[in-house]
Amino acid sequence: MFRWRAGLRGTVAASVLGLTVGSLVVLSSSQSLAETDNYISDFYCEPDGTGMTPTGAKVSVTVAIPTTVYVGKPLELKWTLGNSPFTAPGSFDPKARVIARGSAGISDYWSGVGTLDSMGELVVDKALQDGAPLALPALTPGSYVVGKEGEVKVTPRSLTVQFLPPETVPLYNDTVNGQPHPEMNYGGDGWIYDADRKSDDVAKDVRATDVLDAWVEFSFTGTGVEYITERDDDMGEVEIVLHETGKPTPVLQKDKVDASKEEDGVTPVPADVKRTQQTLWSVKGLKYGNYTVVLKNKSPKKYMIVDAFRVLREPKPELYTHVRDFNAICKPSETKTVSVKVEKEPAATPTNTTATPKPTVTVTATPTNGTGSGSTSTPKPTVTVTATVTPTRATPTKPQVTRVPKGGADTGTGPEEPSGLPLVGAGAMMIAGGVLGGVALRRSRAAHARGRG
């Protein structure tokens, strides 16, 4: 009985497998392909032969532009940049940055003209020597969610590349090898150099004067500067003037600070307290360039101390756009405009959720009393097989061809797929054949048993 039942179950399983495969064929569907227009051009860069831009520099650019976008979906432009022609505009410490922006004009979709930008940034981890190659970053696609039907005109216009020097700059101590720092110029009387100080000053040394109107000037290149000194009750007021290097006028900023006060500028520093490495004054947000700051002692018999200066290079691209050596703008050799259709998304095709039908097998055994030798005949099984097959295929509600070959008629329908009904029929026949074969085998064995009895 075990083998017979196993044979029946195997036959039914094989039939079910054939039925399932047939269903998979019936329910298969074609996939649509997104269409894009690849805009390819050489972009030539200016200023030619200046700073980071060698003579004749150009970048090969590919812009992937979709030809159709659904309402409520993003219009996305993907820029791919070729080899970089750019070089370092000087020698710099690690962590310089290269920023690239691809800009495309978009028009005819609303009143006016807009710009869709794709951005990328690359951090240079190693120190740079003047003229060293600069790699270009990958650009993150620019996107804009379209809100209504219509047509958008897309025109790739420019590629801008910007170099930003590293933000971190070492402190400029008041002294180098026992001599005044070359970027610092001391004037007036009373200046002394105090080395090997027990207090925690930068490099354990300072320069100081207690003479009225004694001064020091410091020249730097950056976007800001900090004046580092001490706070002490024997120090006084300091006048600070900022101007461009080589241009005493106009004065960009003029302040007065008091080193005998706490950071709030009001509370006096206690007599027994000396605060070191204090930022007494600072300026930020200057356009990157060359500047000079002048400090003047305005309190007689009070000290003005110079410990160090910290130069700032803030990571703000807008502070560097005017620097020719750090910027390049590249434009295409050929201008091309691509039209993008904005359409409503077709309704989704209903999904067939009908489960794969499974045959129902019922086995009923009816005992029959035999004759002779007191033996009992083997029961005759009555086998009932019920197989319900309902192959369904939803009627499409949208065209099955989303891409019409050139020259073809846009009928909105694709080629018919092969029907899976033959396989369904074959599966059903396999079920019936397996069951009937099992029944015939059982009857043959029963007859044989009666003959032996």
RODO-2510 file (C-alpha; in nm, 4 decimals, decimal comma):
residues 453
     n   res          X          Y          Z
     1     m     0,0000     0,0000     0,0000
     2     f     0,2821     0,2413     0,0796
     3     r     0,4384     0,2098    -0,2667
     4     w     0,1037     0,2422    -0,4400
     5     r     0,0191     0,5533    -0,2483
     6     a     0,3649     0,6930    -0,3095
     7     g     0,3234     0,6285    -0,6796
     8     l    -0,0118     0,8019    -0,6836
     9     r     0,1217     1,1013    -0,4907
    10     g     0,4204     1,1259    -0,7301
    11     t     0,1906     1,1165    -1,0318
    12     v    -0,0324     1,3871    -0,8887
    13     a     0,2693     1,5995    -0,7960
    14     a     0,4049     1,5766    -1,1502
    15     s     0,0662     1,6797    -1,2857
    16     v     0,0493     1,9766    -1,0497
    17     l     0,4000     2,0839    -1,1589
    18     g     0,2929     2,0789    -1,5226
    19     l    -0,0179     2,2810    -1,4354
    20     t     0,1882     2,5361    -1,2446
    21     v     0,4339     2,5810    -1,5307
    22     g     0,1458     2,6339    -1,7681
    23     s     0,0075     2,9049    -1,5411
    24     l     0,3436     3,0824    -1,5338
    25     v     0,3487     3,0972    -1,9108
    26     v    -0,0022     3,2366    -1,9224
    27     l     0,0766     3,5119    -1,6701
    28     s     0,4085     3,6332    -1,8135
    29     s     0,4236     3,9993    -1,9218
    30     s     0,6570     4,2197    -2,1241
    31     q     0,8665     4,5010    -1,9685
    32     s     0,8879     4,8589    -2,0911
    33     l     1,2180     5,0400    -2,1546
    34     a     1,2817     5,4029    -2,0620
    35     e     1,3853     5,6168    -2,3572
    36     t     1,6628     5,8741    -2,3266
    37     d     1,8412     6,1116    -2,5589
    38     n     2,2173     6,1164    -2,4946
    39     y     2,3593     6,4609    -2,5592
    40     i     2,7362     6,4373    -2,6234
    41     s     2,9723     6,7301    -2,6785
    42     d     3,3180     6,8683    -2,6008
    43     f     3,3027     7,1567    -2,3542
    44     y     3,5853     7,4117    -2,3994
    45     c     3,7088     7,5883    -2,0862
    46     e     3,8104     7,9443    -1,9948
    47     p     4,0035     8,1427    -1,8773
    48     d     4,2452     7,9790    -2,1179
    49     g     4,5924     7,9173    -1,9743
    50     t     4,5190     8,0730    -1,6327
    51     g     4,5552     7,9106    -1,2899
    52     m     4,3944     7,5665    -1,2923
    53     t     4,2989     7,5812    -1,6626
    54     p     4,5740     7,4852    -1,9121
    55     t     4,5689     7,6244    -2,2646
    56     g     4,3157     7,4431    -2,4841
    57     a     4,1471     7,2643    -2,1923
    58     k     3,8295     7,0744    -2,2789
    59     v     3,6037     6,8151    -2,1147
    60     s     3,4030     6,5487    -2,2971
    61     v     3,0473     6,5590    -2,1583
    62     t     2,7516     6,3215    -2,1960
    63     v     2,4074     6,4241    -2,0674
    64     a     2,1318     6,1600    -2,0542
    65     i     1,7945     6,3328    -2,1008
    66     p     1,4637     6,1386    -2,0831
    67     t     1,2267     6,1945    -2,3731
    68     t     0,9101     6,1309    -2,1652
    69     v     0,8308     6,1988    -1,7982
    70     y     0,5063     6,1282    -1,6102
    71     v     0,3270     6,4015    -1,4167
    72     g     0,4400     6,3979    -1,0530
    73     k     0,7686     6,2262    -1,1384
    74     p     1,1149     6,3895    -1,1502
    75     l     1,2724     6,5123    -1,4705
    76     e     1,6292     6,3897    -1,4106
    77     l     1,9435     6,4816    -1,6043
    78     k     2,2503     6,2570    -1,5679
    79     w     2,5875     6,4143    -1,6502
    80     t     2,8937     6,2003    -1,7201
    81     l     3,2309     6,3775    -1,7411
    82     g     3,5353     6,2599    -1,9329
    83     n     3,9014     6,2995    -1,8364
    84     s     3,9979     6,6129    -1,6435
    85     p     4,2355     6,8640    -1,8047
    86     f     4,2704     7,0710    -1,4844
    87     t     4,5770     7,1180    -1,2636
    88     a     4,6446     7,2502    -0,9123
    89     p     4,6763     7,6334    -0,9134
    90     g     4,9538     7,6223    -0,6521
    91     s     5,0979     7,4117    -0,3687
    92     f     4,8473     7,3172    -0,0988
    93     d     4,8121     7,0926     0,2035
    94     p     4,5714     6,7928     0,1934
    95     k     4,1936     6,8363     0,1929
    96     a     4,1618     7,0785    -0,0969
    97     r     3,8306     7,0387    -0,2811
    98     v     3,7175     7,0320    -0,6438
    99     i     3,3536     7,1266    -0,7087
   100     a     3,1826     7,0778    -1,0466
   101     r     2,8383     7,1916    -1,1604
   102     g     2,6620     7,1011    -1,4828
   103     s     2,3883     7,3501    -1,5768
   104     a     2,1041     7,3008    -1,8235
   105     g     1,8379     7,5510    -1,9215
   106     i     1,4734     7,4411    -1,9038
   107     s     1,2044     7,6398    -2,0824
   108     d     0,8606     7,6393    -2,2512
   109     y     0,7044     7,4592    -1,9531
   110     w     0,6051     7,7722    -1,7678
   111     s     0,6537     8,1444    -1,8084
   112     g     1,0265     8,2201    -1,8096
   113     v     1,3445     8,0129    -1,8199
   114     g     1,4908     7,8048    -1,5356
   115     t     1,8164     7,6203    -1,4702
   116     l     1,8573     7,2588    -1,3603
   117     d     2,1966     7,1946    -1,1949
   118     s     2,3817     6,8684    -1,1334
   119     m     2,6491     6,8964    -0,8625
   120     g     2,9542     6,7009    -0,7485
   121     e     3,2418     6,7480    -0,5035
   122     l     3,5779     6,5728    -0,4596
   123     v     3,8137     6,6017    -0,1591
   124     v     4,1846     6,5679    -0,2430
   125     d     4,3353     6,3649     0,0407
   126     k     4,6997     6,4262    -0,0449
   127     a     4,9137     6,7403    -0,0595
   128     l     4,9242     6,9129    -0,3982
   129     q     5,2190     7,0572    -0,5846
   130     d     5,1718     7,3422    -0,8287
   131     g     5,0566     7,1958    -1,1627
   132     a     4,9601     6,8518    -1,0242
   133     p     4,6626     6,6843    -1,2015
   134     l     4,3174     6,7463    -1,0539
   135     a     4,0482     6,4793    -1,0908
   136     l     3,6848     6,5684    -1,1545
   137     p     3,4021     6,4496    -0,9251
   138     a     3,1020     6,2444    -1,0327
   139     l     2,7883     6,4590    -1,0586
   140     t     2,4672     6,3863    -0,8715
   141     p     2,1797     6,4066    -1,1225
   142     g     1,9792     6,7285    -1,1114
   143     s     1,6042     6,6663    -1,0885
   144     y     1,2808     6,8625    -1,0971
   145     v     0,9352     6,7169    -1,0226
   146     v     0,6992     6,8105    -1,3068
   147     g     0,3469     6,8997    -1,2005
   148     k     0,1439     6,9232    -1,5191
   149     e     0,1193     6,7921    -1,8738
   150     g     0,3141     6,9723    -2,1395
   151     e     0,6564     6,9864    -2,3011
   152     v     0,9901     7,0903    -2,1515
   153     k     1,2825     7,2112    -2,3620
   154     v     1,6189     7,1080    -2,2111
   155     t     1,9445     7,2710    -2,3261
   156     p     2,2792     7,1772    -2,1637
   157     r     2,4596     7,5102    -2,1285
   158     s     2,7753     7,4975    -1,9168
   159     l     3,0093     7,3094    -1,6870
   160     t     3,1747     7,5113    -1,4101
   161     v     3,4694     7,3778    -1,2108
   162     q     3,5974     7,5390    -0,8901
   163     f     3,9038     7,4722    -0,6753
   164     l     3,8815     7,5411    -0,3004
   165     p     4,2030     7,5460    -0,0942
   166     p     4,2098     7,3384     0,2268
   167     e     4,0276     7,4925     0,5218
   168     t     4,2906     7,3965     0,7795
   169     v     4,5806     7,6413     0,8045
   170     p     4,8652     7,6183     1,0616
   171     l     4,9024     7,8917     1,3200
   172     y     5,1422     8,1743     1,2383
   173     n     5,3519     8,2092     1,5545
   174     d     5,5027     8,5474     1,6420
   175     t     5,8551     8,4118     1,5918
   176     v     6,0344     8,1731     1,3551
   177     n     6,3743     8,0457     1,4701
   178     g     6,4093     8,3361     1,7137
   179     q     6,3311     8,5982     1,4475
   180     p     6,0032     8,7835     1,3844
   181     h     5,7762     8,5937     1,1495
   182     p     5,8349     8,7146     0,7905
   183     e     5,4627     8,7962     0,7498
   184     m     5,4697     9,0214     1,0592
   185     n     5,6180     9,3709     1,0638
   186     y     5,6755     9,5410     1,4041
   187     g     5,6900     9,9220     1,4416
   188     g     5,7236    10,1751     1,7227
   189     d     5,9202    10,1393     2,0463
   190     g     5,9341     9,9041     2,3400
   191     w     5,9060     9,5663     2,1679
   192     i     6,0537     9,2752     2,3625
   193     y     6,0779     8,9033     2,2890
   194     d     5,9855     8,6799     2,5820
   195     a     6,0849     8,3155     2,5271
   196     d     6,0603     8,0044     2,7445
   197     r     5,7495     8,1328     2,9208
   198     k     5,5982     7,9151     3,1906
   199     s     5,2469     7,9999     3,0728
   200     d     5,0791     7,8017     2,7978
   201     d     5,1367     8,0375     2,5032
   202     v     5,1829     7,9129     2,1471
   203     a     5,5408     7,7817     2,1226
   204     k     5,5982     7,9137     2,4783
   205     d     5,6921     8,2630     2,3527
   206     v     5,5370     8,6059     2,2816
   207     r     5,6313     8,9531     2,1647
   208     a     5,5071     9,2498     2,3728
   209     t     5,5214     9,6274     2,4125
   210     d     5,3834     9,8771     2,6665
   211     v     5,4542    10,1863     2,4534
   212     l     5,1596    10,3925     2,3283
   213     d     5,0931    10,3589     1,9517
   214     a     5,3505    10,0824     1,9009
   215     w     5,2128     9,8632     1,6265
   216     v     5,2431     9,5363     1,4344
   217     e     5,0962     9,4403     1,0967
   218     f     5,0300     9,0923     0,9645
   219     s     4,9623     9,0071     0,5985
   220     f     4,7727     8,6929     0,5008
   221     t     4,5822     8,5229     0,2211
   222     g     4,2418     8,3807     0,3077
   223     t     3,8829     8,4634     0,3995
   224     g     3,9477     8,5729     0,7596
   225     v     4,1952     8,5921     1,0485
   226     e     4,2048     8,5533     1,4275
   227     y     4,4314     8,7521     1,6622
   228     i     4,5573     8,5231     1,9437
   229     t     4,6970     8,6775     2,2638
   230     e     4,6503     8,6759     2,6420
   231     r     4,3889     8,8226     2,8726
   232     d     4,5427     8,9796     3,1833
   233     d     4,4779     9,2745     3,4126
   234     d     4,8103     9,4395     3,3115
   235     m     4,7060     9,4529     2,9444
   236     g     4,5041     9,7292     2,7752
   237     e     4,3134     9,8369     2,4642
   238     v     4,4191     9,7434     2,1108
   239     e     4,3050     9,9246     1,7971
   240     i     4,2637     9,6982     1,4931
   241     v     4,2416     9,8074     1,1292
   242     l     4,1884     9,5752     0,8290
   243     h     4,2557     9,6600     0,4634
   244     e     4,3599     9,4910     0,1428
   245     t     4,7325     9,4286     0,1142
   246     g     4,8955     9,7188    -0,0654
   247     k     4,5782     9,9289    -0,0352
   248     p     4,5642    10,1148     0,3012
   249     t     4,2386    10,2670     0,1901
   250     p     3,9594    10,2030     0,1993
   251     v     3,9599    10,0600     0,5515
   252     l     3,7521     9,7422     0,5493
   253     q     3,7076     9,7177     0,9237
   254     k     3,8161     9,9125     1,2321
   255     d     3,7660     9,7915     1,5897
   256     k     3,8944     9,8408     1,9428
   257     v     3,9213     9,5544     2,1914
   258     d     4,0346     9,5391     2,5545
   259     a     4,2657     9,2531     2,6624
   260     s     4,2081     9,3304     3,0319
   261     k     3,8434     9,2176     3,0044
   262     e     3,6821     8,8738     2,9878
   263     e     3,5178     8,7487     2,6675
   264     d     3,2031     8,9482     2,7433
   265     g     3,4104     9,2677     2,7026
   266     v     3,2848     9,4037     3,0368
   267     t     3,4033     9,1863     3,3253
   268     p     3,7656     9,2583     3,4332
   269     v     4,0087     8,9672     3,4385
   270     p     4,1001     8,8887     3,8036
   271     a     4,4430     9,0134     3,9158
   272     d     4,5809     8,6654     3,9829
   273     v     4,4571     8,5149     3,6511
   274     k     4,6382     8,4953     3,3156
   275     r     4,4388     8,3478     3,0275
   276     t     4,6516     8,2270     2,7364
   277     q     4,5808     8,1488     2,3687
   278     q     4,2772     8,3769     2,3673
   279     t     4,1113     8,4892     2,0438
   280     l     4,0786     8,8587     2,1227
   281     w     3,9510     8,9587     1,7757
   282     s     3,8567     8,7905     1,4479
   283     v     3,7013     8,8592     1,1104
   284     k     3,5327     8,6097     0,8752
   285     g     3,3475     8,5957     0,5445
   286     l     3,5968     8,7997     0,3402
   287     k     3,6254     8,7246    -0,0289
   288     y     3,9343     8,5115    -0,0676
   289     g     4,2328     8,7376    -0,1209
   290     n     4,5344     8,9171     0,0273
   291     y     4,4743     9,1305     0,3372
   292     t     4,6724     9,3155     0,6046
   293     v     4,5627     9,3656     0,9644
   294     v     4,7288     9,6386     1,1760
   295     l     4,7284     9,6257     1,5588
   296     k     4,8146     9,9364     1,7635
   297     n     4,8582     9,9697     2,1411
   298     k     4,6161    10,2360     2,2718
   299     s     4,6844    10,2073     2,6474
   300     p     5,0070    10,3651     2,7827
   301     k     5,1928    10,1584     3,0426
   302     k     4,9732     9,8622     2,9485
   303     y     5,0939     9,5699     2,7444
   304     m     4,9906     9,4662     2,3959
   305     i     5,1004     9,1057     2,3384
   306     v     5,1317     8,9181     2,0081
   307     d     5,1240     8,5403     2,0471
   308     a     5,0007     8,4174     1,7051
   309     f     4,7558     8,4658     1,4151
   310     r     4,5264     8,2024     1,2672
   311     v     4,4339     8,2418     0,8993
   312     l     4,0876     8,1217     0,7900
   313     r     3,9847     7,9643     0,4600
   314     e     3,6160     7,9061     0,4975
   315     p     3,4592     7,6273     0,2868
   316     k     3,2124     7,8580     0,1131
   317     p     3,2299     7,8484    -0,2692
   318     e     3,0830     8,1985    -0,3012
   319     l     3,3953     8,3430    -0,1342
   320     y     3,6143     8,2100    -0,4185
   321     t     3,4127     8,2713    -0,7363
   322     h     3,6082     8,5901    -0,8202
   323     v     3,9479     8,4149    -0,8154
   324     r     4,0432     8,3481    -1,1782
   325     d     4,3059     8,0898    -1,0840
   326     f     4,0458     7,8838    -0,8941
   327     n     3,7595     7,8846    -1,1448
   328     a     3,6875     7,7589    -1,4944
   329     i     3,3734     7,7725    -1,7051
   330     c     3,3335     7,5299    -1,9943
   331     k     3,0779     7,5627    -2,2734
   332     p     2,9726     7,3180    -2,5464
   333     s     3,1106     7,3322    -2,8952
   334     e     2,7572     7,2702    -3,0206
   335     t     2,4313     7,3728    -2,8541
   336     k     2,1432     7,1259    -2,8717
   337     t     1,7908     7,1390    -2,7278
   338     v     1,5971     6,8230    -2,6391
   339     s     1,2159     6,8156    -2,6039
   340     v     1,0752     6,6207    -2,3104
   341     k     0,7068     6,5260    -2,3085
   342     v     0,5236     6,5410    -1,9749
   343     e     0,2270     6,3005    -1,9752
   344     k    -0,0174     6,1482    -1,7297
   345     e     0,0920     5,8056    -1,6134
   346     p    -0,1322     5,5295    -1,7564
   347     a    -0,3479     5,3363    -1,5113
   348     a    -0,1752     5,0344    -1,3634
   349     t    -0,2513     4,6927    -1,5164
   350     p    -0,4579     4,4761    -1,2747
   351     t    -0,2522     4,1991    -1,1186
   352     n    -0,3838     3,8393    -1,1415
   353     t    -0,3981     3,7174    -0,7830
   354     t    -0,5684     3,3789    -0,8586
   355     a    -0,3773     3,1050    -0,6792
   356     t    -0,2446     2,8107    -0,8794
   357     p    -0,5216     2,5483    -0,8726
   358     k    -0,4449     2,2235    -0,6906
   359     p    -0,6159     1,8898    -0,7704
   360     t    -0,8346     1,7347    -0,4999
   361     v    -0,7791     1,3610    -0,4543
   362     t    -1,0271     1,1484    -0,2573
   363     v    -0,9561     0,7773    -0,1898
   364     t    -1,2381     0,5564    -0,0566
   365     a    -1,1661     0,1917     0,0378
   366     t    -1,4658    -0,0505     0,0543
   367     p    -1,3866    -0,3934     0,2183
   368     t    -1,5343    -0,7094     0,0486
   369     n    -1,5554    -1,0538     0,2259
   370     g    -1,3743    -1,3249     0,0298
   371     t    -1,4195    -1,7067     0,0148
   372     g    -1,1972    -2,0010     0,1081
   373     s    -0,9042    -2,0324     0,3492
   374     g    -1,0610    -1,7639     0,5619
   375     s    -0,8701    -1,5013     0,3637
   376     t    -0,9891    -1,1455     0,3150
   377     s    -0,9621    -0,9860    -0,0283
   378     t    -0,7759    -0,6577    -0,0701
   379     p    -1,0105    -0,3580    -0,0637
   380     k    -1,0904    -0,1971    -0,3960
   381     p    -1,0119     0,1703    -0,3838
   382     t    -1,2476     0,4104    -0,5472
   383     v    -1,0507     0,7104    -0,6726
   384     t    -1,2120     1,0426    -0,7470
   385     v    -0,9976     1,3159    -0,9001
   386     t    -1,1234     1,6717    -0,9137
   387     a    -0,9025     1,9309    -1,0871
   388     t    -1,0249     2,2867    -1,1158
   389     v    -0,8264     2,4942    -1,3635
   390     t    -0,9136     2,8591    -1,4145
   391     p    -0,6439     3,0271    -1,6231
   392     t    -0,7171     3,3967    -1,6375
   393     r    -0,5408     3,6850    -1,7942
   394     a    -0,6394     4,0418    -1,7208
   395     t    -0,7303     4,2602    -2,0137
   396     p    -0,4616     4,5282    -2,0490
   397     t    -0,5753     4,8821    -1,9789
   398     k    -0,2700     5,0461    -2,1374
   399     p    -0,0638     4,9885    -2,4500
   400     q     0,1786     4,6999    -2,4136
   401     v     0,4346     4,8653    -2,6396
   402     t     0,5888     5,1773    -2,4910
   403     r     0,8491     5,2159    -2,7607
   404     v     0,7367     5,2241    -3,1257
   405     p     1,0043     5,1569    -3,3913
   406     k     1,0701     5,4343    -3,6347
   407     g     0,8309     5,4092    -3,9293
   408     g     0,5880     5,1850    -3,7409
   409     a     0,2290     5,2713    -3,6622
   410     d     0,1597     5,3541    -3,3007
   411     t    -0,1342     5,1161    -3,2511
   412     g    -0,0948     5,0995    -2,8735
   413     t    -0,0722     4,7188    -2,8750
   414     g     0,2176     4,4795    -2,8808
   415     p     0,2517     4,1373    -3,0421
   416     e     0,0365     3,8681    -2,8859
   417     e     0,2143     3,6387    -2,6438
   418     p     0,1833     3,2620    -2,6800
   419     s    -0,1130     3,1224    -2,4899
   420     g    -0,0465     2,8922    -2,1947
   421     l    -0,3718     2,6958    -2,2414
   422     p    -0,2033     2,4004    -2,4206
   423     l     0,0221     2,3507    -2,1224
   424     v    -0,2745     2,3714    -1,8871
   425     g    -0,4480     2,1000    -2,0853
   426     a    -0,1374     1,8875    -2,0817
   427     g    -0,1153     1,9233    -1,7042
   428     a    -0,4761     1,8114    -1,6619
   429     m    -0,4172     1,5077    -1,8855
   430     m    -0,1132     1,4141    -1,6760
   431     i    -0,3286     1,4224    -1,3610
   432     a    -0,5921     1,1998    -1,5109
   433     g    -0,3339     0,9611    -1,6574
   434     g    -0,1511     0,9260    -1,3278
   435     v    -0,4682     0,8508    -1,1347
   436     l    -0,6106     0,6029    -1,3836
   437     g    -0,2772     0,4250    -1,4050
   438     g    -0,2717     0,3872    -1,0263
   439     v    -0,6253     0,2483    -1,0237
   440     a    -0,5500    -0,0047    -1,2986
   441     l    -0,2414    -0,1235    -1,1147
   442     r    -0,4344    -0,1730    -0,7907
   443     r    -0,7123    -0,3692    -0,9626
   444     s    -0,4592    -0,5943    -1,1329
   445     r    -0,2975    -0,6775    -0,7975
   446     a    -0,6373    -0,7447    -0,6392
   447     a    -0,7332    -0,9857    -0,9172
   448     h    -0,4033    -1,1638    -0,8808
   449     a    -0,4590    -1,2037    -0,5077
   450     r    -0,8043    -1,3592    -0,5621
   451     g    -0,6586    -1,6009    -0,8144
   452     r    -0,4029    -1,7180    -0,5618
   453     g    -0,6757    -1,7653    -0,3014
***
